[in-house]
Amino acid sequence: MSENKKVKNASKNIVDGIEFKSLLESRTYQKLKDAGFSPEYEHLYFNLMDSFYPYSQCFDRHYDRSLKKKVFGLNRFKIQAITYTPDFTFTYNDRLIVIECKGKENDVYPIKKKLFRRWMDKYTHLTGVSILYFEVHSLGELEESIEIIRSLN
């Protein structure tokens, strides 16, 4: 597993042979297991926007692989897909539960969260599968989330 450079000041921990990027993630995993759930860590990823080759002309500073340096000019490179991999996923009462552990937010996360919420609505509308998303910043918020999940019928 490659190191996530986006997670700052986090303490890596290993539980059940899984390397977590933060103490909150490892404690969340253990609490979810203790609550009787089967959480999977960084198991699913969601394609929020497909990659594409742009038609419009864009002049900017970009890395040119043939020159092996950044240059200013016409950028004809493929725009990469935007994907999102939540920390934990599992199913409960025919619902997909998504739990994201958050310490300090990076600059990309708020945008991905909005795109994911839009993706969730479309997916639920098309399939009828309900998705519940929980963003927890503390073990107290995780405990509240567990109670909400348990109350689902």
N, C-alpha and C positions, 0 to 999 in steps of 0.2 A: 504494500500500500504506500503510495507516495505521500510525502509530507505536504499538508495543506498550509501554505504560507499565509493564507488569509486569516487564520486563527492566531490571534496575538495573546501573549501572556497566558497560554493554556498549558495545563499539566497533563501530559499523556498518561494514560492508565491502561492496563491490560486486565480484562475480566473475561473468563471463559475462553481465553485464547484470542479475544477480539481486542485490537488496539484502538482505544477511543482517543479523540483529540483533546478532550477536556474532562475534568473531574465531574462537571455537571452531566456530561454524556454518560460516563460510566455509572454514576449514581442513578441516573434515569433508567438505564438499562436494568440495573439490579432491582429497582423499585417496581418497574413494570413486570419483571419476572416474578417477584415476590407477590404481586397482585394477581398472578395467575395468567398473565398475557404471554404471548410468544413474540416479543419484538424482534424485528430484523433490522440490523444496523446498516445504513447506507446501501440497502438492498435494491430499491427501485429508483429509477430516474425518470423524469418526465421531460418530454420535448416540448418546450414552451413556444419556440419559434424555429421553423425549419431554416436550414442554411439556403443561401441563394447567391446567384451571380447578378450583381446590380446592372441595370441598363443605363442609369443616369451616370454622368461623368462626375467623378469626385477627385479633386486634386488635394492631396494632403501629404504629410510626412508619414511614410510607412517603410517597413523593412523589406528590402529587395534581396531575395535569397541568392540570386546570381551574383550580385555585387557584395553580398554579405555585410550590408550596412543600411542605415536608414537614409532615405532619399526623399526629396519633395518632388511630386509629379503625379501623373494620372494613376490612380489606384484601381486596378482591374481585378483585384483578388476577390475570391469568394468570401462572402460574409458568413461567418460561422454560426451554427445553430446556438440557440440559448437553451440550456438544459438546467434542470433543478433536481438535486438529489437530497431529499430530506434525511434527517438523522435516523428516525425510526418509523417503520410502517408495520402494521399488522391488521388482521381482520377481526372484527367483533360484531356478532349479531348481523351478519351480512353487510357490514359497513367497513370501508377502508379507513383506518385510523392513521393519521400522519402527525408525527410529533417532531417539532423542530426545537432544539435546545439553543438558546441564544444568550451569549454573553454580551460582548460589544458587537454592534452591527457594523458590517463593512459597508462601503458605498453601493455595492451591487445588490445587497439583500432586499431592500425595500422595493426595488423594481421587480426582482424575481418573485417576491411574495405577491405583488399585485398580478403579475402574469399567471402565477400558479392559481390564484383564487379565480381568475377568469377561466383558466383551463378546467378547474374543478366544476364550475357551473356548467360549462359546455358538456363535459364528460357525464355529469349526473343527468343532464337533460337528455342526452343521446342514449344512455344505457340504463338509467334508472338506479344505478349504483350510487349510494350515498357515501360521500367522503366527509370526514370530520378532520379539521386541521387545528392543531394546538401548538401555539408558540409559547414555550415556557422559559422563564428567566431564572427560576428558583425552584427548589424542591417543594416549597409551599404551593406554587402554581401547578407543579406536577401532581401533587396530592389532590388539588381541586379538579384537575383534568381527569384523574383516575376515577374520582367520584362521579363526574359527568358521564364518563364512558360506561361505568357500571350501571348507571341509571337508564341506559338506553334499552328499550324493549323492541 
